[in-house]
Amino acid sequence: MNNYFLNIVEIRRESSDACTICFKQPGLRKIRYKAGQYITLNLKINGRKYSRAYSFSSSPSINSFLEVTVKMVAGGIVSNYINKELKVGDVVEVSEPMGNFILGDLNSQGLVYLWGVGSGITPLFSIINELLSKSLGKSIHLIYGNKNIESTIFYNQLKELEKKYSVNFKVTNFYSEIDIEIENVSINKGRINSTFVETLISTDNIYKDSIHYICGPSGLKNIIKSVLIDFEIPSNSIYIEEFQLVIDPIEFNLIENSNVKIFFKGNKFDVFVPKGKNILEVALDQDIEIPYSCQTGNCNTCKARVSQGQLKMLGLDTQKYNLAKNEFLLCCSYPLTNEVILELE
């Protein structure tokens, strides 16, 4: 994996709890990425290295800087550090772009729906700008949920895009905590719900040819995906970005407490992995700097080989065909035996 050291040239406050970090491209070797992908920031905080993946909010076709937008999370060490401590002139180590939440095959006549809540707008904003700048999509409709107008990331920028591309770009907002009477037809009280999704999709005569991008909490994803499947929209037309793994408690039934030996960079580490914690989580807690990025089982950065014992990967929606039989991703791997031996490159 390629790493880069990038200089922060601008920091923009998007809301009271979110900011956009703008990185200058390297002078000799430009970083190439696709709209909707993410980049991993590697930060040293209080003596410990943290790696966090953040989606690009910039678009490769129109933005000269590499931009990520980060919302503070309650108790989030990294997101709070980024919002409160980083400043213009700082240099940050980043890992190369990754992710499959990107534009598929789309022509100028396509129908595109983008569904997001809160900071889920980040990759969607990148995709929207790419679509509009390349004149892709006959109709582009963003459905965006937030608490209120003040907390809405990119509120003004989206309004400007609506004016500039009024023929083919529309935004429908949902606000769960708004306390004023609303007369604007593009604003809804409450949260995005299945009734709204059904009504909206059914108004398009060619909805089966539509493409959907979904980024938000698991509840939102499940609601929208369920309706789209009922409308027989092909699964390869539905793109879902996963920010976290959701694991059914039943999946833990066969998981065991385990003593795990990790061989990494010529060293051996002995760790105890209690039932309910994945191996990467425990290793990082013990300051073993295993490489990782997405933490959702998508990027293969934390791949390891099992030479003794058994593991099971939990929370994945799809089978990992790019792994050998004895290879596992530690961010979602849990021991099935009380002793496990792992090898990392």
Summary of the structure (lengths in Angstrom):
residues: 345
radius of gyration: 21.3
end to end distance: 12.1
largest distance: 65.7
contacts: 1080
relative contact order: 0.12
helix: 22%
strand: 34%
